[in-house]
Amino acid sequence: MKIVISPAKSLNYESELPTTKYTSPEFIDDAEKLNKVLKKKKPKALSELMSISDNLAQLNWQRNQDFTTPFTPENARQAVYAFSGDVYQGLDAYTLSEEKIEKLQQTLRILSGQYGILKPLDLMQPYRLEMGTSLKIGRKKNLYEYWGERLTNHLNNEMEDDELLVNLASNEYYSALKPKKIKAEIITPIFKDWKNDKLKIISFFAKKARGAMVRYIIDSDAKSLSDIKGFNLDDYQFSQEHTLKENEPVFIR
């Protein structure tokens, strides 16, 4: 089984790390190429490109200037511990055992505008480059064109024919893949909450639930759709009644 999730805007480079193990990003040369494009942009241009405040533009301008290779534990951090958004809070990788961290490394893939695709222990430097950013790179008009089919091919090369791909990424990042060309069966869990007597996808809760689903899969060694339907963290339960497509199981609370 492989799982894909989105990165996070919020980063944490301060907390004590639970492991010293690390790996290198598959597409580090591409990350460096993208940085060369970003490095030329001044804070004002970054603010307009990314629709961010002047303060955030200044912060990310500095990050772009500081980007340097090779990545080492001194100038970079493992991706799963660097991202700290809602999904990563739900995952809570800091409390995984060494054995489970290895399982996570084999199973989880993080889609990224800057790095393409990251394993949990791949080193990364601080950045902000969302997949939906209209950044032109050479003849490619945006990141979807830049990454093209390479991310899909990379996943296909990693997966066995009978493996599942569990999509827990946002639409912005999942759109970087070519689902029709993925050789595995794709499962896309959906998380809904009752609000005002209606079932709704509430972004904050859904993101945390995606992270919790990753944790559940790792902890329970889930291998099948049936196993995934057993997810019951944070009061969510699988609902056959609200599941309209077999490969899009709905969990409600």
C-alpha positions as CSV (number, residue, x, y, z in Angstrom):
1,M,0.0,0.0,0.0
2,K,1.1,3.5,-0.7
3,I,-0.5,6.7,0.7
4,V,-0.2,10.2,-0.8
5,I,-0.8,13.4,1.3
6,S,-0.3,17.1,0.8
7,P,2.4,19.2,2.4
8,A,1.7,22.0,4.9
9,K,2.3,25.7,4.8
10,S,3.2,25.7,8.5
11,L,6.7,24.4,9.3
12,N,8.5,23.3,12.4
13,Y,12.3,23.2,12.5
14,E,12.6,23.5,16.3
15,S,11.2,20.4,18.0
16,E,13.6,17.6,19.1
17,L,13.7,14.9,16.5
18,P,12.8,11.3,17.5
19,T,15.3,9.8,14.9
20,T,18.6,10.6,13.3
21,K,17.8,8.6,10.2
22,Y,17.3,10.5,7.0
23,T,17.2,10.1,3.2
24,S,17.5,12.4,0.2
25,P,14.7,13.6,-2.1
26,E,14.4,11.8,-5.4
27,F,13.9,15.1,-7.3
28,I,16.5,17.2,-5.5
29,D,18.0,18.5,-8.8
30,D,14.5,19.7,-9.8
31,A,14.1,21.4,-6.4
32,E,17.3,23.2,-7.0
33,K,16.2,24.2,-10.5
34,L,12.9,25.6,-9.2
35,N,14.8,27.5,-6.5
36,K,16.9,29.2,-9.1
37,V,13.7,30.6,-10.6
38,L,12.3,31.7,-7.3
39,K,15.6,33.1,-6.1
40,K,15.4,35.8,-8.8
41,K,12.0,37.1,-7.5
42,K,11.9,39.9,-5.1
43,P,9.5,40.0,-2.1
44,K,6.9,42.1,-3.9
45,A,6.9,39.6,-6.9
46,L,6.5,36.7,-4.5
47,S,3.7,38.4,-2.7
48,E,1.8,38.8,-6.0
49,L,2.7,35.4,-7.3
50,M,1.6,33.5,-4.1
51,S,-1.1,35.9,-2.9
52,I,0.7,36.3,0.5
53,S,1.3,39.2,2.9
54,D,4.4,41.3,2.7
55,N,5.8,39.7,5.8
56,L,5.3,36.2,4.4
57,A,6.9,37.3,1.1
58,Q,9.9,38.6,3.0
59,L,10.2,35.4,4.9
60,N,10.0,33.2,1.8
61,W,12.4,35.5,-0.1
62,Q,14.9,34.8,2.6
63,R,14.2,31.1,2.5
64,N,14.8,31.2,-1.3
65,Q,18.1,33.0,-0.8
66,D,19.2,30.5,1.9
67,F,18.5,27.4,-0.1
68,T,21.7,25.4,-0.5
69,T,22.8,21.9,-1.5
70,P,23.8,19.3,-0.5
71,F,21.1,18.9,2.2
72,T,22.5,17.7,5.5
73,P,20.9,17.3,9.0
74,E,22.5,20.7,9.8
75,N,20.8,22.7,7.1
76,A,17.6,20.6,6.5
77,R,15.0,18.5,8.3
78,Q,13.1,15.3,7.6
79,A,9.9,16.2,5.8
80,V,7.4,14.4,8.1
81,Y,8.9,16.3,11.1
82,A,9.2,19.6,9.2
83,F,5.6,20.0,8.2
84,S,3.3,20.8,11.1
85,G,-0.2,21.5,9.6
86,D,-3.4,19.8,10.5
87,V,-2.7,16.6,8.6
88,Y,0.6,16.2,10.4
89,Q,-1.0,16.9,13.8
90,G,-3.4,14.1,13.0
91,L,-0.5,11.8,12.0
92,D,1.6,12.7,15.1
93,A,4.8,11.1,13.6
94,Y,6.8,12.2,16.7
95,T,5.2,9.4,18.8
96,L,5.8,6.6,16.3
97,S,8.2,3.8,17.3
98,E,11.4,3.2,15.2
99,E,9.7,0.2,13.6
100,K,6.6,2.2,12.7
101,I,8.8,5.1,11.3
102,E,10.3,2.5,8.9
103,K,6.9,1.4,7.9
104,L,5.9,5.0,7.3
105,Q,9.0,5.5,5.2
106,Q,7.9,2.6,3.0
107,T,4.3,3.6,2.7
108,L,3.8,7.4,2.8
109,R,4.6,9.8,0.0
110,I,4.2,13.6,0.3
111,L,3.4,15.5,-2.9
112,S,5.2,18.9,-3.1
113,G,5.3,21.8,-5.5
114,Q,9.0,22.3,-4.8
115,Y,10.2,18.7,-4.3
116,G,7.8,16.8,-6.4
117,I,7.4,13.9,-4.1
118,L,9.0,13.2,-0.7
119,K,9.4,10.2,1.5
120,P,8.8,11.0,5.2
121,L,12.6,10.9,6.1
122,D,13.7,12.9,3.0
123,L,15.5,16.0,4.1
124,M,14.0,19.3,3.0
125,Q,14.7,23.0,3.5
126,P,12.0,25.5,4.4
127,Y,10.0,26.6,1.4
128,R,6.6,27.8,0.2
129,L,5.6,26.8,-3.2
130,E,2.1,25.4,-3.5
131,M,1.3,23.1,-6.4
132,G,-1.3,25.5,-7.8
133,T,1.1,28.4,-8.1
134,S,1.3,29.7,-11.7
135,L,5.1,29.7,-11.7
136,K,6.6,29.5,-15.2
137,I,9.7,27.3,-15.5
138,G,11.3,27.4,-18.9
139,R,8.6,26.4,-21.4
140,K,6.3,25.0,-18.7
141,K,3.6,27.5,-17.7
142,N,3.0,26.0,-14.3
143,L,4.0,23.3,-11.8
144,Y,1.4,20.8,-13.1
145,E,3.0,21.0,-16.5
146,Y,6.5,21.0,-15.0
147,W,6.0,17.8,-13.0
148,G,3.8,16.4,-15.7
149,E,3.6,12.6,-15.6
150,R,6.9,12.1,-13.7
151,L,5.2,11.8,-10.3
152,T,2.7,9.3,-11.6
153,N,5.5,7.3,-13.2
154,H,7.5,7.4,-10.0
155,L,4.6,6.1,-8.0
156,N,4.0,3.3,-10.6
157,N,7.6,2.3,-10.4
158,E,7.4,2.0,-6.6
159,M,4.2,0.0,-6.4
160,E,3.5,-3.7,-7.0
161,D,0.6,-4.6,-9.3
162,D,-1.7,-5.6,-6.4
163,E,-0.9,-2.6,-4.1
164,L,-3.6,0.0,-3.2
165,L,-3.0,3.7,-3.5
166,V,-4.8,5.6,-0.7
167,N,-5.4,9.2,-1.7
168,L,-5.4,11.5,1.3
169,A,-4.2,14.5,-0.5
170,S,-6.1,17.7,-1.3
171,N,-7.5,18.2,-4.9
172,E,-4.8,20.8,-5.5
173,Y,-2.0,18.2,-5.0
174,Y,-3.8,15.1,-6.2
175,S,-4.3,16.9,-9.5
176,A,-0.6,16.7,-10.0
177,L,-1.0,13.0,-10.6
178,K,-2.6,11.2,-13.6
179,P,-5.1,8.9,-11.9
180,K,-6.0,7.1,-15.1
181,K,-2.4,6.1,-15.6
182,I,-1.8,4.8,-12.1
183,K,-1.7,1.1,-12.2
184,A,-3.0,0.5,-8.7
185,E,-6.5,0.6,-7.3
186,I,-7.1,4.1,-5.8
187,I,-9.0,4.5,-2.5
188,T,-10.1,8.1,-1.6
189,P,-11.5,8.2,2.0
190,I,-14.0,11.1,2.7
191,F,-14.6,12.5,6.1
192,K,-17.8,14.3,7.0
193,D,-19.2,15.9,10.2
194,W,-22.8,16.6,11.2
195,K,-23.4,20.3,11.4
196,N,-26.8,21.9,11.5
197,D,-28.4,18.5,10.8
198,K,-26.4,18.1,7.6
199,L,-23.3,16.1,6.8
200,K,-20.5,18.4,5.6
201,I,-16.8,18.2,4.9
202,I,-15.3,20.7,7.4
203,S,-11.8,21.5,6.2
204,F,-10.0,21.6,9.5
205,F,-11.5,18.4,10.8
206,A,-11.1,16.6,7.4
207,K,-7.4,17.5,7.3
208,K,-6.8,16.1,10.8
209,A,-8.8,13.0,9.9
210,R,-6.6,12.4,6.9
211,G,-3.5,12.4,9.1
212,A,-5.2,10.2,11.6
213,M,-6.1,7.8,8.8
214,V,-2.4,7.6,7.9
215,R,-1.6,6.8,11.5
216,Y,-4.3,4.2,11.6
217,I,-3.0,2.5,8.5
218,I,0.5,2.4,9.9
219,D,-0.5,1.3,13.4
220,S,-2.9,-1.4,12.2
221,D,-0.8,-2.6,9.2
222,A,-3.9,-2.1,7.0
223,K,-3.6,-3.7,3.6
224,S,-7.1,-3.8,2.1
225,L,-10.2,-1.6,1.6
226,S,-11.9,-3.7,4.3
227,D,-9.1,-2.8,6.7
228,I,-9.4,0.9,5.9
229,K,-13.1,0.8,6.6
230,G,-12.2,-0.2,10.2
231,F,-10.9,3.3,10.8
232,N,-12.5,4.6,14.0
233,L,-10.2,7.3,15.4
234,D,-11.5,10.7,16.7
235,D,-15.1,9.2,16.8
236,Y,-15.3,8.7,13.0
237,Q,-17.0,5.6,11.7
238,F,-17.4,4.1,8.3
239,S,-20.9,4.7,6.9
240,Q,-22.1,2.3,4.1
241,E,-25.3,4.4,3.9
242,H,-23.4,7.6,2.9
243,T,-20.8,5.9,0.7
244,L,-21.8,6.5,-2.9
245,K,-18.8,4.9,-4.6
246,E,-17.0,1.8,-3.2
247,N,-13.6,3.3,-3.6
248,E,-14.6,6.5,-1.9
249,P,-15.6,5.3,1.6
250,V,-17.3,7.9,3.7
251,F,-16.5,8.3,7.4
252,I,-18.9,10.3,9.6
253,R,-19.2,11.6,13.1
